[in-house]
Amino acid sequence: MKVTPLAAASREAVRAALRAGGFEEWKADAAAQGTEPAALLLSGLDAAAREALVAYAGGKLGLDVLTTDSGALVSGSRARLQALARPWVGPPELAEVAFQVGLALPVELPRVWITATGALDLDGPVIVGILNMTPDSFSDGGRLPTVAAAVARAGELLDGGATMLDVGGESTRPGRPTPVSVEEEIARVAPVVAALRERWPALPLSVDTAKAETARAVLEAGASVINDVSGLRLDPDMAGVVAQAGAGVVVMHSRGSLATMASYEEAEYGGDVVGGVIAELRQAVERATVAGVAADRIVVDPGFGFSKTADQNILLADQLPALHALGRPILVGPSRKRFLGAVTGRDLHDRDRATAAFCALAYARGARLFRVHEPSAVRDALAVAHALGAAH
């Protein structure tokens, strides 16, 4: 006989082995997903619930259970953890535990994102090129003073590997000047969107705005997606505008106003930045769906660099698979952010290699959309990450 080890982190290896052994494709996919390891930290459990958890999850289900003074760490395969998430099967003392475990377990993420101008294939990485029409953005403010300059830069981004563009008209950098009015923001971005749509009719176009009136104008001009850095918090009409247009939407995690969200003013998460980000992103997704935005149009962004310290950003990046519990595709925007500077010691304009490394590692953790300033710097890194993830 022969025993071959399979890397636990490679679902494709397990899937391929099962297919080679005669499994139907769908059965191999489901079984491979079920073999993946997962761990959940439960808190706020009373003594009776902890005792029942040890007996049921540790005894009957074969999960590893480590109890603490007020909770437990439960780990095992996803299939066994899914068995714990069945309140109708387990002991009544664990009914709430089962419900919460069901919410926290990762799910298979969609492979398609529906936008106002068509569907995006997410089987591989999607590079989103940044096109800032601002005089004061932290990295490239003032570089594009005209529509013609923006179209020329768009061509460079596409040549560099971008397959989607994100147009912005208001900076969120710390210490920015007076907020931009709706009229000024529309004047900056709507003509650019119209010109890009005319030049590239099928190109997915996103606009970075937290204002519903701006969103309405750019969607009429041809935008596919609204990228709301406030996670639909700051303008109560935003979600309705997106829903009415049938547009895609990126809900980014942040706290505070546009003027403060990139600072550390609200970076306190009670020791659980991952749990805090997931909970607040879940609220953002709910705001969208309540307003009528279809689930297949929603993408989540953990908001790297926003309301998070350097250490919190790194921890959140490492734990990115936890966001799979939201069931939505993941976009990350690490490009040239100061936490990469803190890690590497590089200044603002020497962080593209760090950005590329971050994107490759985020891809391995489930991100599929990457918002960056220089696509050419990350294209090869993502190609390698994709090849490793798809290897049989």
Residue pairs with C-beta under 8 A, 6 or more apart in sequence:
4 17
6 13
6 14
6 17
7 13
8 35
8 36
8 37
10 391
11 32
11 33
11 35
11 36
12 32
12 389
12 390
12 391
12 392
13 391
13 392
14 31
14 32
14 35
15 28
15 29
15 31
15 32
16 392
18 27
18 28
18 31
18 32
19 25
19 28
23 31
33 78
33 108
34 77
34 78
34 79
34 82
35 77
35 78
35 79
36 77
36 78
37 75
37 76
37 77
37 78
38 75
38 76
38 77
38 78
38 81
38 105
38 106
39 73
39 74
39 75
40 73
40 74
40 75
40 81
40 101
40 104
40 105
41 71
41 72
41 73
42 53
42 71
42 72
42 73
42 74
42 97
42 100
42 101
43 68
43 70
43 71
44 70
44 71
45 53
45 70
45 71
45 72
45 97
48 93
49 93
49 94
49 97
50 67
50 71
50 72
52 91
52 93
52 94
53 65
53 67
53 72
53 74
53 94
53 97
54 65
54 67
54 72
55 91
56 84
56 90
56 91
56 94
57 63
57 65
57 74
57 84
57 94
58 64
58 65
61 76
61 80
61 83
61 84
62 76
62 80
63 74
63 75
63 76
63 80
63 81
63 84
64 73
64 74
64 75
64 76
65 72
65 73
65 74
66 72
66 73
66 74
74 81
74 84
74 101
78 105
78 106
81 101
81 105
82 105
83 89
84 90
84 94
84 97
84 98
84 101
85 98
85 99
85 101
85 102
85 105
86 98
87 94
87 95
87 96
87 98
87 99
90 98
103 325
104 325
105 325
106 321
106 322
106 324
106 325
107 324
107 325
107 327
109 122
109 324
109 327
109 328
109 329
109 330
109 366
109 368
110 122
110 296
110 327
110 328
110 329
111 121
111 122
111 123
112 119
112 120
112 121
112 122
112 296
113 119
113 120
113 122
113 248
113 296
113 297
113 299
113 329
113 369
114 120
114 248
114 294
114 296
114 297
115 204
115 224
115 225
115 247
115 248
115 297
116 219
116 223
116 224
116 225
116 245
116 246
116 247
116 248
117 202
117 204
117 205
117 222
117 224
118 202
118 204
118 224
120 126
120 164
120 204
120 248
122 329
122 368
122 369
124 368
124 386
125 359
125 363
125 368
125 369
125 370
125 382
125 383
125 385
125 386
126 163
126 164
126 368
126 369
126 370
127 161
127 162
127 163
127 164
127 370
127 372
127 375
127 378
127 379
127 382
128 162
128 164
128 165
128 166
128 206
128 331
128 369
128 370
128 371
128 372
129 154
129 157
129 158
129 160
129 162
129 164
129 165
129 166
129 372
129 373
129 375
130 140
130 157
130 166
130 168
130 335
130 371
130 372
130 373
131 144
131 150
131 153
131 154
131 157
131 165
131 166
131 167
131 168
131 192
132 139
132 140
132 141
132 143
132 144
132 167
132 168
132 171
133 144
133 150
133 167
133 168
133 169
133 188
133 189
133 192
134 141
134 142
134 168
134 169
134 170
134 171
134 188
135 141
135 142
136 142
136 171
136 173
136 176
136 177
137 168
137 171
137 173
138 171
138 173
138 336
138 348
139 335
139 336
139 348
139 349
139 373
140 373
141 171
143 149
143 153
144 150
144 153
147 191
147 192
147 195
150 167
150 192
150 195
150 196
151 192
151 195
151 196
151 199
154 165
154 196
154 199
154 200
157 165
157 375
158 165
158 200
158 203
160 374
160 375
160 376
160 379
161 375
161 376
161 378
161 379
162 375
163 204
164 203
164 204
164 205
164 206
164 369
165 196
165 203
165 204
165 205
165 206
166 206
166 207
166 208
166 227
166 371
167 189
167 192
167 193
167 196
167 205
167 206
167 207
167 208
167 218
167 223
168 189
168 207
168 208
168 209
169 180
169 184
169 185
169 186
169 188
169 189
169 207
169 208
169 209
169 214
170 179
170 180
170 185
170 208
170 209
170 210
170 258
172 229
172 258
172 261
172 262
172 306
173 262
174 260
174 262
174 263
176 259
179 258
179 259
180 188
182 211
182 213
182 214
185 209
185 211
185 214
186 213
186 214
186 217
186 218
189 207
189 209
189 214
189 218
190 217
190 218
190 221
191 221
193 205
193 207
193 218
193 221
193 222
193 223
194 221
194 222
196 203
196 205
196 222
197 203
197 205
197 221
197 222
204 224
204 225
205 222
205 223
205 224
205 225
206 223
206 224
206 225
206 226
206 227
206 248
206 250
207 214
207 215
207 218
207 223
207 225
207 226
207 227
208 227
208 229
209 215
209 218
209 226
209 227
209 228
210 228
210 229
210 230
210 234
210 235
210 238
210 258
211 235
211 238
212 235
212 237
212 238
212 240
212 241
213 237
215 223
215 226
215 228
215 238
215 241
215 242
216 241
216 245
218 226
219 226
219 241
219 245
219 247
223 247
224 247
224 248
225 247
225 248
225 249
225 250
226 238
226 241
226 242
226 247
226 248
226 249
226 250
227 249
227 250
227 252
227 301
227 371
228 238
228 249
228 250
228 251
228 252
229 252
229 254
229 258
229 261
229 303
229 306
230 252
230 254
230 258
230 261
231 251
231 252
231 253
231 254
231 280
231 281
231 283
231 284
231 287
231 303
232 238
232 239
232 249
232 251
232 284
232 287
232 288
233 254
233 284
233 287
234 257
234 258
239 249
239 287
239 288
239 290
239 291
239 292
239 293
240 291
240 292
242 249
242 288
242 291
242 293
242 297
243 288
243 291
243 292
243 293
243 294
244 292
246 294
246 297
247 297
248 297
248 298
248 299
249 288
249 293
249 297
249 298
249 299
250 299
250 300
250 301
250 331
251 281
251 284
251 285
251 287
251 288
251 298
251 299
251 300
251 301
252 300
252 301
252 302
252 303
252 306
252 333
253 277
253 280
253 281
253 284
253 300
253 301
253 302
253 303
253 306
253 307
254 261
254 303
254 306
254 307
255 261
255 265
255 266
255 280
255 306
255 307
256 263
256 265
256 266
256 307
260 266
261 306
261 307
262 305
262 306
262 307
263 307
264 307
264 308
264 309
265 307
266 307
267 307
267 308
267 309
267 312
269 275
269 276
269 277
269 312
270 276
273 308
273 312
273 315
273 316
274 315
274 316
274 319
274 322
277 302
277 303
277 316
277 323
278 322
278 323
278 325
278 326
281 300
281 302
281 323
281 326
282 326
284 300
285 295
285 298
285 300
285 326
285 328
288 298
289 295
289 298
295 327
295 328
298 328
299 328
299 329
299 330
299 331
299 369
300 323
300 326
300 328
300 329
300 330
300 331
301 330
301 331
301 332
301 333
301 371
302 316
302 320
302 323
302 330
302 332
303 333
304 313
304 316
304 317
304 332
304 333
304 334
304 337
304 339
305 313
305 333
305 334
305 337
305 338
305 339
308 316
308 339
309 339
310 338
310 339
310 342
310 343
313 337
313 339
314 339
314 343
317 332
317 334
317 358
317 361
317 362
317 365
318 365
320 330
320 332
320 362
320 365
320 366
320 367
321 365
321 366
323 330
323 366
324 330
324 366
329 368
329 369
330 362
330 366
330 367
330 368
330 369
331 367
331 368
331 369
331 370
331 371
332 358
332 359
332 362
332 367
332 369
332 370
332 371
333 370
333 371
333 372
334 340
334 355
334 358
334 359
334 362
334 372
335 351
335 352
335 355
335 371
335 372
335 373
335 374
336 348
336 349
336 351
336 352
336 355
336 373
337 351
340 346
340 351
340 354
340 355
340 358
341 347
341 348
341 351
343 354
344 351
344 354
346 354
352 373
352 374
352 377
352 378
353 377
355 372
355 373
355 374
355 377
355 378
356 377
356 378
356 380
356 381
356 382
357 381
359 367
359 370
359 372
359 378
359 381
359 382
359 385
360 378
360 381
360 382
360 384
360 385
361 385
362 370
363 370
363 382
363 385
363 386
363 389
364 385
364 388
364 389
370 378
370 382
372 378
